[in-house]
Amino acid sequence: RNILVGEVDVVKIADFGLAKYLQGGRLMVDRESQFPIKWTAPEAATKKEYTHKSDVWSFGILLYELITHGSNPYPGMSNNEALQAVLKGYRMPKPNDCHELYYQIMYSCWQEDPNNRPTFETLYMRFDEFMIQAEPSYRET
């Protein structure tokens, strides 16, 4: 869904029309817009403001989809049930066969306070560390 794979397997994550305009570093979405609730950070879903930190939340949901081979997030919950659960502090549990370090990275994306979420630069470094620990031959390739 919104993931583009280009030449030499370069992957880009796209938005496809959700963005309306950038104002002071924040993306505003008009009230009539429909957006993917289960992928949307709580502050974005309730205040309709999007920042790089809300993108980090959505990236965490993408990580969940990847590790579960494309399963929908918040299984068994409607959009509204998922949003209400998240607003009350619920976070998806570690999927079966998910490496603990991978889950820690994913979970860090879902911090309630957006300022406590990692930056994408930090995520890059954490995945590099994860690959070294999870796959000893990673550095050699």
Backbone bond lengths (Angstrom), bond angles and torsions (degrees), N, CA, C in turn:
res aa  C-N    CA-C-N  psi(-1)  N-CA   C-N-CA  omega(-1)  CA-C   N-CA-C  phi
1 R - - - 1.423 - - 1.521 109.37 -
2 N 1.103 148.52 133.41 1.457 144.79 175.46 1.531 115.57 44.20
3 I 1.328 117.75 25.32 1.463 120.79 173.93 1.519 107.04 -119.28
4 L 1.321 115.67 122.30 1.453 121.49 -177.46 1.521 109.07 -105.18
5 V 1.312 116.95 135.81 1.459 121.72 176.90 1.519 106.92 -117.62
6 G 1.321 115.74 119.54 1.452 121.11 -177.12 1.511 111.86 -104.88
7 E 1.326 113.72 -160.43 1.459 120.02 179.78 1.523 110.05 -59.93
8 V 1.284 116.27 152.81 1.466 125.42 -177.84 1.532 111.96 44.37
9 D 1.328 115.31 38.33 1.460 123.04 174.70 1.530 114.54 56.77
10 V 1.323 117.07 33.48 1.459 120.85 173.01 1.524 107.31 -76.22
11 V 1.329 116.55 125.24 1.466 121.89 -176.34 1.521 109.31 -106.97
12 K 1.341 115.43 134.65 1.462 121.11 176.55 1.516 108.41 -130.14
13 I 1.316 115.36 140.86 1.456 121.40 177.86 1.522 107.02 -100.38
14 A 1.333 116.24 128.43 1.462 121.44 -175.23 1.517 111.16 -115.95
15 D 1.313 114.79 169.08 1.458 122.13 -175.14 1.530 111.95 -113.06
16 F 1.311 118.07 -32.43 1.465 124.66 177.62 1.522 114.92 51.81
17 G 1.311 115.72 58.62 1.453 118.80 168.55 1.506 117.14 95.41
18 L 1.308 119.98 -1.93 1.458 120.38 178.31 1.529 110.43 -71.64
19 A 1.312 116.83 -35.37 1.462 121.21 -177.48 1.523 110.76 -68.77
20 K 1.297 116.22 135.33 1.458 121.04 177.45 1.524 110.44 -107.45
21 Y 1.310 118.27 -58.05 1.449 121.57 176.19 1.518 108.91 -163.60
22 L 1.315 114.37 157.52 1.456 120.26 -178.23 1.518 108.33 -103.44
23 Q 1.307 116.78 127.76 1.452 121.75 -179.00 1.524 107.85 -134.04
24 G 1.309 116.46 111.99 1.460 119.75 178.88 1.515 113.62 60.21
25 G 1.339 117.84 34.67 1.457 121.35 178.80 1.509 114.18 82.08
26 R 1.318 117.21 1.63 1.466 120.55 -179.76 1.518 109.42 -117.58
27 L 1.285 114.80 139.98 1.452 121.17 178.52 1.513 108.26 -91.87
28 M 1.298 116.74 126.55 1.463 121.03 -179.60 1.523 108.82 -106.03
29 V 1.301 115.76 139.70 1.454 121.57 178.06 1.517 107.04 -120.88
30 D 1.332 116.62 130.09 1.460 117.19 -178.76 1.521 110.21 -68.63
31 R 1.293 116.37 158.21 1.467 122.54 -173.15 1.521 113.02 -64.24
32 E 1.308 118.08 -19.52 1.458 120.84 -178.52 1.531 112.09 -84.96
33 S 1.323 116.56 -14.53 1.460 119.56 -176.69 1.522 111.15 -68.15
34 Q 1.312 114.52 142.39 1.457 119.26 172.86 1.521 107.22 -98.92
35 F 1.306 115.83 141.20 1.454 119.26 -179.24 1.516 108.89 -143.44
36 P 1.319 116.45 160.03 1.472 121.40 -175.80 1.529 111.84 -75.53
37 I 1.313 116.35 94.68 1.470 122.99 -174.09 1.526 112.54 -51.96
38 K 1.322 117.77 -46.38 1.469 119.83 -174.14 1.526 112.67 -68.11
39 W 1.316 117.58 -15.46 1.458 121.82 179.67 1.523 111.30 -103.43
40 T 1.313 116.88 -3.28 1.461 122.10 -171.55 1.525 111.58 -97.44
41 A 1.328 115.61 134.02 1.467 121.25 177.77 1.525 109.79 -61.00
42 P 1.325 116.86 147.97 1.472 119.21 -176.62 1.526 113.57 -57.23
43 E 1.338 117.44 -40.82 1.468 118.82 -179.50 1.526 111.40 -68.58
44 A 1.312 116.94 -28.91 1.465 120.08 176.96 1.527 110.62 -75.34
45 A 1.322 116.63 -38.62 1.465 120.53 -179.62 1.525 111.71 -69.11
46 T 1.323 117.21 -32.71 1.465 119.56 -176.49 1.527 113.14 -94.32
47 K 1.337 117.33 -31.40 1.471 120.51 -176.82 1.525 113.18 -109.35
48 K 1.337 116.74 -7.70 1.463 122.55 179.74 1.532 112.75 61.81
49 E 1.334 116.69 29.41 1.458 121.72 175.61 1.521 108.37 -114.96
50 Y 1.320 115.05 133.80 1.455 120.60 -178.97 1.522 109.14 -118.41
51 T 1.329 116.23 135.63 1.462 122.50 177.36 1.527 107.89 -132.50
52 H 1.326 115.62 179.17 1.467 119.07 174.95 1.526 110.11 -61.36
53 K 1.323 117.28 -31.94 1.462 120.50 -179.73 1.529 111.67 -71.16
54 S 1.331 118.00 -30.83 1.470 118.66 174.53 1.528 109.66 -72.67
55 D 1.334 116.64 -29.56 1.469 119.78 173.62 1.525 110.66 -64.57
56 V 1.329 116.82 -36.07 1.467 120.88 177.98 1.529 109.56 -62.69
57 W 1.334 117.53 -41.42 1.473 120.88 176.55 1.527 109.08 -57.08
58 S 1.316 116.56 -50.58 1.469 121.04 -178.67 1.524 111.31 -61.33
59 F 1.332 116.43 -36.80 1.457 120.55 176.89 1.525 110.36 -62.37
60 G 1.321 117.19 -38.01 1.467 120.75 175.83 1.518 111.71 -60.72
61 I 1.327 116.83 -37.64 1.466 120.68 176.89 1.529 109.77 -67.37
62 L 1.327 116.56 -39.71 1.464 120.40 175.91 1.529 110.36 -60.36
63 L 1.323 117.49 -40.81 1.470 120.61 177.35 1.524 110.63 -60.11
64 Y 1.332 116.52 -39.61 1.467 120.82 176.51 1.533 109.72 -60.63
65 E 1.325 116.44 -46.05 1.465 119.99 179.88 1.527 111.01 -60.25
66 L 1.326 116.34 -41.14 1.466 119.95 -179.03 1.524 111.53 -64.26
67 I 1.320 117.05 -46.48 1.468 120.26 -175.52 1.521 111.84 -72.40
68 T 1.338 117.37 -22.06 1.470 121.03 179.63 1.527 111.35 -101.63
69 H 1.326 116.35 16.45 1.469 122.05 176.73 1.523 112.23 57.98
70 G 1.336 116.22 41.29 1.456 121.14 174.07 1.510 116.05 91.55
71 S 1.321 117.99 11.14 1.472 119.59 177.54 1.522 110.16 -64.60
72 N 1.316 115.65 147.83 1.456 119.81 175.38 1.518 109.73 -70.19
73 P 1.333 116.92 142.08 1.463 119.31 177.14 1.522 111.59 -68.87
74 Y 1.298 115.46 156.97 1.465 123.06 -179.23 1.527 111.07 51.88
75 P 1.331 116.17 57.60 1.470 119.56 -176.83 1.526 111.80 -57.07
76 G 1.321 114.77 138.30 1.456 121.28 178.56 1.518 114.47 81.43
77 M 1.329 117.44 -1.06 1.465 120.88 -179.92 1.523 110.07 -110.84
78 S 1.317 115.43 142.99 1.463 120.13 171.24 1.530 108.07 -74.32
79 N 1.322 116.95 170.47 1.465 120.16 176.78 1.524 111.06 -56.02
80 N 1.321 116.94 -48.11 1.461 120.73 -178.09 1.527 111.49 -65.29
81 E 1.324 117.47 -41.55 1.470 120.40 178.07 1.525 110.79 -61.54
82 A 1.332 116.44 -41.81 1.463 120.42 179.60 1.526 110.46 -64.00
83 L 1.323 116.97 -46.28 1.462 120.16 -179.89 1.526 110.96 -61.51
84 Q 1.316 117.66 -46.23 1.468 120.62 -179.97 1.529 111.12 -62.77
85 A 1.324 116.91 -39.84 1.468 120.49 178.44 1.526 110.64 -63.90
86 V 1.327 116.87 -44.93 1.466 121.21 179.36 1.524 110.42 -61.86
87 L 1.322 116.91 -43.07 1.466 120.37 179.39 1.528 111.80 -62.53
88 K 1.331 116.86 -25.07 1.472 121.44 177.46 1.527 111.99 -91.31
89 G 1.344 117.24 4.58 1.454 120.68 175.68 1.517 116.19 102.93
90 Y 1.330 118.30 -0.93 1.467 120.65 -179.76 1.526 110.02 -67.52
91 R 1.323 115.79 138.49 1.461 122.65 171.16 1.519 107.00 -132.66
92 M 1.308 116.16 144.68 1.467 119.76 -178.43 1.523 110.04 -60.75
93 P 1.330 116.53 139.34 1.468 119.93 179.14 1.530 111.19 -72.65
94 K 1.312 114.51 167.43 1.469 120.75 178.81 1.525 109.24 -63.96
95 P 1.333 116.90 123.57 1.469 119.50 178.01 1.532 111.50 -65.46
96 N 1.314 115.71 156.02 1.468 120.82 174.50 1.521 109.13 -57.36
97 D 1.304 116.22 145.95 1.465 122.90 178.03 1.529 113.57 60.97
98 C 1.312 117.30 21.46 1.463 121.44 177.64 1.526 108.17 -97.33
99 H 1.309 116.66 125.77 1.460 121.79 177.96 1.533 108.90 -60.98
100 E 1.318 116.97 139.60 1.469 121.51 -177.41 1.529 111.88 -58.28
101 L 1.324 117.56 -41.27 1.467 119.85 -179.82 1.527 111.49 -66.07
102 Y 1.328 116.81 -37.51 1.468 121.06 176.66 1.529 109.03 -61.97
103 Y 1.329 116.46 -44.59 1.465 120.10 -179.89 1.528 111.03 -64.08
104 Q 1.317 117.50 -39.06 1.463 120.04 178.44 1.526 111.07 -61.12
105 I 1.327 116.23 -40.73 1.465 120.24 177.26 1.525 109.81 -63.79
106 M 1.325 115.67 -48.66 1.462 121.37 -179.57 1.532 110.06 -58.89
107 Y 1.324 116.41 -48.26 1.467 122.03 -177.47 1.529 111.37 -62.54
108 S 1.325 116.83 -35.73 1.470 120.01 -179.65 1.528 111.45 -62.60
109 C 1.310 116.94 -25.41 1.470 121.50 177.86 1.520 111.85 -71.39
110 W 1.322 117.06 -17.96 1.462 122.01 -174.48 1.525 112.94 -104.21
111 Q 1.308 117.76 24.85 1.460 120.29 177.10 1.526 109.54 -65.40
112 E 1.330 116.15 138.87 1.468 120.42 -177.81 1.525 111.51 -59.02
113 D 1.327 116.54 -47.18 1.463 121.07 179.16 1.529 108.30 -81.95
114 P 1.326 117.50 117.21 1.465 119.65 -178.43 1.527 113.01 -55.38
115 N 1.330 117.49 -31.34 1.464 120.59 -179.76 1.521 112.39 -67.56
116 N 1.319 117.52 -18.36 1.466 121.43 178.42 1.525 112.63 -89.93
117 R 1.322 117.51 -5.74 1.465 120.59 177.52 1.524 109.14 -78.98
118 P 1.321 117.04 148.56 1.464 119.18 179.04 1.524 111.27 -69.25
119 T 1.310 115.44 159.84 1.464 120.49 170.39 1.524 107.70 -81.79
120 F 1.322 116.90 167.58 1.461 118.82 176.50 1.525 110.95 -67.00
121 E 1.318 117.36 -30.85 1.465 120.12 175.78 1.532 110.14 -63.57
122 T 1.322 116.47 -43.87 1.464 120.73 177.77 1.522 110.48 -63.80
123 L 1.328 116.94 -41.56 1.472 120.14 177.80 1.524 110.79 -59.88
124 Y 1.326 116.71 -41.77 1.467 120.63 178.03 1.532 110.27 -57.83
125 M 1.319 116.05 -46.68 1.470 119.96 -179.28 1.527 111.24 -66.11
126 R 1.333 116.85 -39.39 1.470 119.90 -179.61 1.524 111.01 -66.97
127 F 1.335 117.45 -36.41 1.464 119.20 177.11 1.525 110.97 -70.20
128 D 1.315 116.90 -34.63 1.460 119.69 175.91 1.527 109.51 -62.30
129 E 1.330 117.01 -45.08 1.471 121.43 176.93 1.528 111.10 -62.98
130 F 1.324 115.87 -41.44 1.467 120.89 178.95 1.525 110.34 -59.69
131 M 1.320 116.38 -46.10 1.464 119.54 -178.11 1.528 111.16 -63.14
132 I 1.312 116.76 -36.99 1.466 120.05 178.57 1.529 110.27 -65.15
133 Q 1.333 116.91 -42.31 1.465 120.47 -179.07 1.520 112.50 -75.26
134 A 1.321 116.36 -39.36 1.465 120.10 -175.03 1.523 112.34 -80.67
135 E 1.308 116.25 -29.61 1.468 120.53 -176.54 1.526 108.08 -135.56
136 P 1.322 118.05 93.59 1.465 121.52 -175.08 1.526 114.58 -54.29
137 S 1.308 118.33 -28.81 1.464 119.59 -177.87 1.527 112.35 -83.54
138 Y 1.325 118.95 -0.71 1.469 122.51 -176.81 1.522 112.05 -56.22
139 R 1.319 118.21 -47.47 1.466 122.45 -177.94 1.527 112.12 -63.93
140 E 1.303 116.66 -27.78 1.459 120.50 -175.62 1.519 112.28 -78.68
141 T 1.329 118.12 -15.06 1.467 119.88 -177.39 1.497 112.53 -92.49
